[in-house]
Amino acid sequence: MATYSHSRLSTFEQCKLKYKYQYIDKIKTEIVTSIEAYMGDICHQVLEQLYKDVKHQKMPELKELLALYNRLWEENWQDGIEIVRKEYTVDNYKEMGKLFLIEYYERKKPFDQEKTLALETSATVEIAPDINFHIRIDRLTIKDGVYEIHDYKTSNSLPTQQALDEERQLTMYSYGLKKLYPNVNRIRQIWHYLAFNEDIVMERAEEEIEAERNKVLEVVKEIESCTDYPAEQSALCGWCEFRTICPQFKHLYKTEAMSTKELEDDDGVKLVNRFAEVCGELEKVDAEKEKLRQALIDFARKNNVENVYGSEMKVSVRSYPKLSFPKKEDPVRKQFFDVLKKIGLWDELAVADVYELTKMINCGRVNSELMKFLEQYIEKSETTYVNLRKK
């Protein structure tokens, strides 16, 4: 029976190659984790101990918790923890986590706002035949008969309302809680954004929770039918532990380990440098070509000629009417299409947007059932793009 989790689904959605490395190939890398994730994990452990003490009728002092934070930080530190933002040091991140805990402690003491039922729970629930979902709740509480799922976030950004409306993690935890404890009626979802010393509280209706389960099953279906795992570059790549083996970045890591002489001799480095030079030269030529094109147009109009002759070549200069119609984003586009249908030109002019269809297929937006109908009309080949940009 397959078991999925929020983090597993998120990994697939972010980058299919990372998913393959992590969940299929199970590759271990030299990069253990990011400094942000490490700091977040230590904060979680301290907050777990805080509420464990409170549950046992012990009120921990702030200095005790900070001492625990320092001890856990030192004991668990290891080589391979990646710092992506090089302008900040390990101590910067350590002090940041400490500040999170101080502010949380001062705002929440004496920690009697609700009754803690469980800490760092771990369970799996069946969401469909042969498909399980793993839930791990930071803290489960009850207040006025309402169950509460708490989740601690050390992110440096607050979610938008749209992101909250589309949130999957705690919504699926709510589904799991109801499956595990059928007597549970109402559930609050509470995110503690420690960097902002702020809580966000939401409740989901039954239909919202069920809709989220169906969305999860759609992603699972896509995962289980996936046969191609391309690397998908994004802002999250800087925190990926597989950068050293990813085809998007492994040559970068190889060159960073080279001496000056090795860099000069590396075929890839030489090719990119020469390619950049040629592209720069072409840009200059294209700019000059455009100036000449405009000068020829001006000359032809001034002298009322359509052909301009050189020593061995001639240039033809002709103007034609240019017609523009409503573009995709234009609100009158639909009205324009309706007119074409009304006057009988639609069938003659309408063609499938095969470029958009190609994008849909490559992005996995056409499911396997529909692909069965399309396959017989697809001629497969390969197109390779070579683009120059800054590192």
Rosetta blueprint (number, residue, H / E / L):
1 M L
2 A E
3 T E
4 Y E
5 S L
6 H H
7 S H
8 R H
9 L H
10 S H
11 T H
12 F H
13 E H
14 Q H
15 C L
16 K H
17 L H
18 K H
19 Y H
20 K H
21 Y H
22 Q H
23 Y H
24 I H
25 D L
26 K L
27 I L
28 K L
29 T L
30 E L
31 I L
32 V L
33 T E
34 S E
35 I H
36 E H
37 A H
38 Y H
39 M H
40 G H
41 D H
42 I H
43 C H
44 H H
45 Q H
46 V H
47 L H
48 E H
49 Q H
50 L H
51 Y H
52 K H
53 D H
54 V H
55 K H
56 H L
57 Q L
58 K L
59 M L
60 P L
61 E L
62 L H
63 K H
64 E H
65 L H
66 L H
67 A H
68 L H
69 Y H
70 N H
71 R H
72 L H
73 W H
74 E H
75 E H
76 N H
77 W L
78 Q L
79 D L
80 G L
81 I E
82 E E
83 I L
84 V L
85 R L
86 K L
87 E L
88 Y L
89 T L
90 V H
91 D H
92 N H
93 Y H
94 K H
95 E H
96 M H
97 G H
98 K H
99 L H
100 F H
101 L H
102 I H
103 E H
104 Y H
105 Y H
106 E H
107 R H
108 K H
109 K L
110 P L
111 F L
112 D L
113 Q L
114 E L
115 K E
116 T E
117 L E
118 A E
119 L E
120 E E
121 T E
122 S E
123 A E
124 T E
125 V E
126 E E
127 I E
128 A E
129 P L
130 D L
131 I E
132 N E
133 F E
134 H E
135 I E
136 R E
137 I E
138 D E
139 R E
140 L E
141 T E
142 I E
143 K E
144 D L
145 G L
146 V E
147 Y E
148 E E
149 I E
150 H E
151 D E
152 Y E
153 K E
154 T L
155 S L
156 N L
157 S L
158 L L
159 P L
160 T L
161 Q H
162 Q H
163 A H
164 L H
165 D H
166 E L
167 E L
168 R L
169 Q H
170 L H
171 T H
172 M H
173 Y H
174 S H
175 Y H
176 G H
177 L H
178 K H
179 K H
180 L H
181 Y L
182 P L
183 N L
184 V L
185 N L
186 R L
187 I E
188 R E
189 Q E
190 I E
191 W E
192 H E
193 Y E
194 L H
195 A H
196 F H
197 N L
198 E E
199 D E
200 I E
201 V E
202 M E
203 E E
204 R L
205 A L
206 E H
207 E H
208 E H
209 I H
210 E H
211 A H
212 E H
213 R H
214 N H
215 K H
216 V H
217 L H
218 E H
219 V H
220 V H
221 K H
222 E H
223 I H
224 E H
225 S H
226 C L
227 T L
228 D L
229 Y L
230 P L
231 A L
232 E L
233 Q L
234 S L
235 A H
236 L H
237 C H
238 G H
239 W H
240 C L
241 E L
242 F L
243 R L
244 T L
245 I L
246 C L
247 P L
248 Q L
249 F L
250 K H
251 H H
252 L H
253 Y H
254 K H
255 T H
256 E H
257 A L
258 M L
259 S L
260 T H
261 K H
262 E H
263 L H
264 E H
265 D H
266 D L
267 D H
268 G H
269 V H
270 K H
271 L H
272 V H
273 N H
274 R H
275 F H
276 A H
277 E H
278 V H
279 C H
280 G H
281 E H
282 L H
283 E H
284 K H
285 V H
286 D H
287 A H
288 E H
289 K H
290 E H
291 K H
292 L H
293 R H
294 Q H
295 A H
296 L H
297 I H
298 D H
299 F H
300 A H
301 R H
302 K H
303 N H
304 N L
305 V L
306 E L
307 N E
308 V E
309 Y E
310 G L
311 S L
312 E L
313 M L
314 K E
315 V E
316 S E
317 V L
318 R L
319 S L
320 Y L
321 P L
322 K L
323 L L
324 S L
325 F L
326 P L
327 K L
328 K L
329 E L
330 D L
331 P L
332 V L
333 R H
334 K H
335 Q H
336 F H
337 F H
338 D H
339 V H
340 L H
341 K H
342 K H
343 I L
344 G L
345 L L
346 W H
347 D H
348 E H
349 L H
350 A L
351 V L
352 A L
353 D L
354 V H
355 Y H
356 E H
357 L H
358 T H
359 K H
360 M H
361 I H
362 N H
363 C L
364 G L
365 R L
366 V L
367 N L
368 S H
369 E H
370 L H
371 M H
372 K H
373 F H
374 L H
375 E H
376 Q H
377 Y H
378 I L
379 E L
380 K L
381 S L
382 E L
383 T L
384 T L
385 Y L
386 V L
387 N L
388 L L
389 R L
390 K L
391 K L
